[in-house]
């Protein structure tokens, strides 16, 4: 920490220097790498691997989205309902004959500062899903090709650019909470991935 600079001033300086998106990218790079590496050997053209992938994603995504939905509306992007993917992943799993995770018994409203970090991970997974979608669509199994609602959700809506613009409107004082929220979301996805391995 710079001498004579308080913690809040130091956080504000980091956010101004890197932008909240850059700060989140750096803070979560190890977790992001671990998660990507965990899926590296899975061939999503194969039905069993694809169902396992969807089941793991749903185990993390469904409770995270429920917690976000319970959060104060002012803490969320105005187009939050269009970003939700719970219904899409449940429909894919049902069509593939796999039970979707139940809705959480109780959702927890998230601290507003953490919402940005949780959404950063969820929206980033949508970007990464584009590569996975190409794999699934190349499957020789029609049931895989026909059940890609989750990976296609939001196609053509430019959701990442609008999210990135919204993210940069968050106050610098939210930085630590946003990092905590992002790391928690990555941890949930990693735990769900490990449970399916």
C-alpha positions as CSV (number, residue, x, y, z in Angstrom):
1,X,0.0,0.0,0.0
2,X,1.3,3.4,-0.9
3,X,2.7,5.3,2.2
4,X,0.2,7.7,3.6
5,X,-2.7,6.2,1.6
6,X,-5.6,4.7,3.4
7,X,-7.1,1.4,2.4
8,X,-10.1,2.9,0.7
9,X,-7.9,5.3,-1.2
10,X,-5.6,2.4,-2.3
11,X,-8.7,0.4,-3.5
12,X,-10.0,3.5,-5.4
13,X,-6.6,4.0,-7.0
14,X,-6.4,0.4,-8.2
15,X,-9.9,0.6,-9.7
16,X,-9.1,3.9,-11.4
17,X,-5.9,2.4,-12.7
18,X,-7.2,-1.0,-13.9
19,X,-11.0,-0.6,-14.1
20,X,-13.1,-2.9,-12.1
21,X,-13.2,-5.4,-15.0
22,X,-9.4,-5.5,-15.1
23,X,-9.2,-5.8,-11.3
24,X,-11.6,-8.8,-11.4
25,X,-9.8,-10.4,-14.3
26,X,-6.5,-10.3,-12.4
27,X,-7.9,-11.4,-9.1
28,X,-9.7,-14.4,-10.5
29,X,-7.2,-15.5,-13.2
30,X,-6.0,-18.6,-11.2
31,X,-9.5,-19.7,-10.4
32,X,-10.5,-19.2,-14.1
33,X,-7.6,-21.2,-15.3
34,X,-8.4,-24.1,-12.9
35,X,-12.0,-24.2,-14.0
36,X,-11.1,-24.1,-17.7
37,X,-8.5,-26.8,-17.2
38,X,-11.0,-29.0,-15.4
39,X,-13.2,-29.1,-18.6
40,X,-10.2,-29.6,-21.0
41,X,-10.5,-33.3,-21.3
42,X,-14.3,-33.5,-21.7
43,X,-15.7,-34.1,-25.2
44,X,-19.0,-32.3,-25.3
45,X,-19.9,-34.0,-28.5
46,X,-20.4,-37.2,-26.4
47,X,-23.8,-37.2,-24.7
48,X,-22.6,-38.4,-21.3
49,X,-19.9,-35.8,-21.1
50,X,-22.3,-33.1,-22.3
51,X,-25.0,-34.1,-19.7
52,X,-22.2,-34.1,-17.0
53,X,-21.1,-30.7,-18.0
54,X,-24.7,-29.3,-17.9
55,X,-25.4,-31.0,-14.5
56,X,-22.2,-29.4,-13.0
57,X,-23.0,-26.0,-14.4
58,X,-26.6,-26.2,-13.2
59,X,-25.4,-27.2,-9.7
60,X,-23.6,-23.9,-9.4
61,X,-25.7,-21.6,-11.7
62,X,-29.2,-22.3,-10.3
63,X,-28.4,-21.3,-6.6
64,X,-26.2,-18.3,-7.8
65,X,-29.0,-17.0,-10.0
66,X,-31.6,-17.5,-7.2
67,X,-29.4,-15.5,-4.8
68,X,-29.0,-12.8,-7.3
69,X,-32.8,-12.7,-7.9
70,X,-33.3,-12.2,-4.2
71,X,-30.9,-9.2,-4.2
72,X,-32.0,-5.6,-4.3
73,X,-33.1,-4.7,-7.9
74,X,-30.9,-1.6,-7.8
75,X,-27.8,-3.8,-7.3
76,X,-28.5,-5.6,-10.6
77,X,-28.2,-4.5,-14.2
78,X,-31.6,-3.3,-15.5
79,X,-31.7,-6.2,-18.0
80,X,-31.1,-8.8,-15.4
81,X,-34.2,-10.9,-16.3
82,X,-32.9,-11.3,-19.9
83,X,-29.6,-12.7,-18.5
84,X,-31.0,-15.5,-16.4
85,X,-30.2,-19.0,-17.7
86,X,-31.8,-21.3,-15.1
87,X,-34.8,-22.1,-17.2
88,X,-32.6,-22.8,-20.3
89,X,-30.3,-25.2,-18.4
90,X,-33.3,-27.0,-16.8
91,X,-35.0,-27.5,-20.1
92,X,-31.8,-28.9,-21.6
93,X,-31.3,-31.3,-18.8
94,X,-35.0,-32.4,-18.8
95,X,-34.8,-33.1,-22.6
96,X,-31.7,-35.1,-22.0
97,X,-33.4,-37.2,-19.3
98,X,-31.4,-35.8,-16.4
99,X,-33.0,-34.3,-13.3
100,X,-32.2,-30.6,-12.9
101,X,-31.2,-29.4,-9.5
102,X,-34.2,-28.2,-7.4
103,X,-34.6,-24.6,-6.6
104,X,-32.7,-23.7,-3.4
105,X,-34.9,-23.9,-0.3
106,X,-33.8,-20.4,0.6
107,X,-32.1,-17.8,-1.5
108,X,-29.9,-15.2,0.1
109,X,-29.9,-11.6,-1.0
110,X,-26.3,-10.7,-1.9
111,X,-24.4,-7.7,-0.6
112,X,-24.7,-5.1,-3.4
113,X,-20.9,-5.0,-3.7
114,X,-20.7,-8.7,-4.3
115,X,-23.3,-8.8,-7.0
116,X,-20.9,-7.3,-9.6
117,X,-18.4,-10.1,-9.0
118,X,-21.0,-12.9,-9.1
119,X,-22.3,-11.5,-12.4
120,X,-18.8,-11.1,-13.8
121,X,-18.3,-14.9,-13.5
122,X,-21.8,-15.7,-14.8
123,X,-21.5,-13.4,-17.8
124,X,-17.9,-14.6,-18.5
125,X,-19.2,-18.2,-18.5
126,X,-21.6,-17.1,-21.2
127,X,-18.7,-15.9,-23.4
128,X,-16.8,-19.1,-22.8
129,X,-19.9,-21.0,-23.7
130,X,-19.6,-20.0,-27.3
131,X,-16.6,-22.3,-27.9
132,X,-18.4,-25.1,-26.1
133,X,-21.5,-24.5,-28.2
134,X,-19.5,-25.2,-31.4
135,X,-18.5,-28.5,-29.9
136,X,-22.0,-29.5,-28.9
137,X,-23.4,-28.5,-32.3
138,X,-20.8,-30.8,-34.0
139,X,-22.0,-33.8,-32.1
140,X,-23.2,-36.8,-34.1
141,X,-25.9,-37.2,-31.4
142,X,-29.0,-35.2,-32.3
143,X,-30.2,-35.0,-28.7
144,X,-27.0,-33.1,-27.9
145,X,-27.3,-30.8,-30.9
146,X,-31.0,-30.1,-30.2
147,X,-30.5,-29.2,-26.5
148,X,-28.2,-26.3,-26.4
149,X,-30.6,-23.7,-24.9
150,X,-28.2,-22.9,-22.1
151,X,-25.2,-22.3,-24.3
152,X,-27.3,-20.3,-26.8
153,X,-29.2,-18.2,-24.3
154,X,-28.8,-14.5,-25.1
155,X,-27.4,-15.0,-28.6
156,X,-27.4,-11.8,-30.6
157,X,-28.2,-9.6,-27.6
158,X,-24.7,-8.2,-27.0
159,X,-25.0,-9.1,-23.4
160,X,-21.2,-8.9,-22.6
161,X,-20.7,-5.4,-23.9
162,X,-23.7,-4.1,-22.0
163,X,-22.6,-5.9,-18.9
164,X,-19.0,-4.5,-19.2
165,X,-20.5,-1.0,-19.5
166,X,-22.7,-1.6,-16.4
167,X,-19.7,-3.0,-14.5
168,X,-17.7,0.2,-15.0
169,X,-20.5,2.2,-13.4
170,X,-20.0,0.4,-10.0
171,X,-18.4,2.5,-7.3
172,X,-14.7,2.0,-6.5
173,X,-15.8,1.2,-3.0
174,X,-17.4,-2.0,-4.3
175,X,-14.1,-3.4,-5.5
176,X,-13.2,-5.7,-2.5
177,X,-16.8,-7.0,-2.4
178,X,-16.8,-7.6,-6.1
179,X,-13.6,-9.7,-5.9
180,X,-15.1,-11.7,-3.0
181,X,-18.3,-12.3,-4.9
182,X,-16.3,-13.4,-8.1
183,X,-14.1,-15.8,-6.1
184,X,-17.1,-17.3,-4.3
185,X,-18.8,-17.9,-7.7
186,X,-15.7,-19.5,-9.1
187,X,-15.5,-21.7,-6.0
188,X,-19.1,-22.9,-6.5
189,X,-18.4,-23.8,-10.1
190,X,-15.2,-25.6,-9.2
191,X,-16.9,-27.6,-6.4
192,X,-19.7,-28.6,-8.8
193,X,-17.1,-29.6,-11.4
194,X,-15.2,-31.7,-8.9
195,X,-18.3,-33.4,-7.8
196,X,-19.0,-34.5,-11.4
197,X,-15.4,-35.6,-12.2
